[in-house]
Amino acid sequence: MSGEINDGGPAYPFQEHDGNGGGYMTFPGMTLRDYFAAAAMQGLCASFSGPCLDDAFVTEVVSRALDVADAMLAARERKDESK
C-alpha cells in the first residue's frame, strides 16, 4: 500500500470566469471522501441517543465515518475494475 489516501477526487468541482478576461478559475470543492464521510457522520450521529459532544464520541464517529467513506471509495474502484 502506498500510504496515500484515495480521496475520490472532487465531489462538486466548478469553474468560474475571473471577470477580467483572464479565463476561468477552477475550484475543486470538497473531496468525494469528505462528502461520503459527512453523510456517514450524519447517520451515525442521528442514530445515537446519548450526548454527542463528548470528545471520545466525536473521535469515534469521525473515525468510523472515514472508514465508511474509504469502504465506499474502495467499492467504487472494484466496480470500475470489473467493467
N, C-alpha and C positions, 0 to 999 in steps of 0.2 A: 504494500500500500504506500502511496506516495506521500501521505500526510496532508495532502491538500483536501480541503472540504469542498465537495460539489455543492455549489450554491444554486445550481439550476439556471443561472443567468438572470437577466432582468425580468421581473414579473409584469411591469407596466412601463416599458420604455416609451419615451416620446421625444419628438423634435420640436423645437420652437425657433421661428425665424428671429434673428437677432435684432431686426428693426433698423439696422444700419447698412443694409446691402451687403453684409459680410457672409451671408449664408445662414445655415442652421446650427443651433447648438443642440446637442443630444444629452438628455437626462436619463440615466438608466433606471431610476426609481429603485424600489426595494427589490431584493432578490426573490426568486421563487421559493427558496428555502425559508426566508423570513416570512413570506406570505403563508406558506404551509404551517410554519411554527405558530404564527399568530392565530390561525384558525384552530389548531390543536389546543393552544392555551385557552382560548375562549371556551371550548368544550370542557376541558379539564377543570377550569375554574367554576363553570356553571354546574358541574356535576358534584362539586364538593360542598358539603353542608357546614363545614367549620369556618373558622376565621381565615381569611385569605391574605392577610397582610403580614403574617408571621414569616420571618426570614427563611426558616427551614422549608416552609411550604412553597414560597416563591422559588427558591433554589431548585426544589424537586420538580415543580411544574415546568420551569424553564428547561431543565434537563430532559424531562420526558417529552416536552413539545418539540425540542430539537431532534430527539430520537425518532419521533413520528415523522417529522419533516424529512430527515435523512432516509427513512424507510420508504417514504413516498417517492423521493427522487431516485432511489435505487430501483424501485419497481418500474418507474418510467424508463430507466436505462435498460432493464431486462426486456421490457416490452419492445423498445426500439431495436434492440439487438436481435429479437426473434423475427423481425419483419424481413 
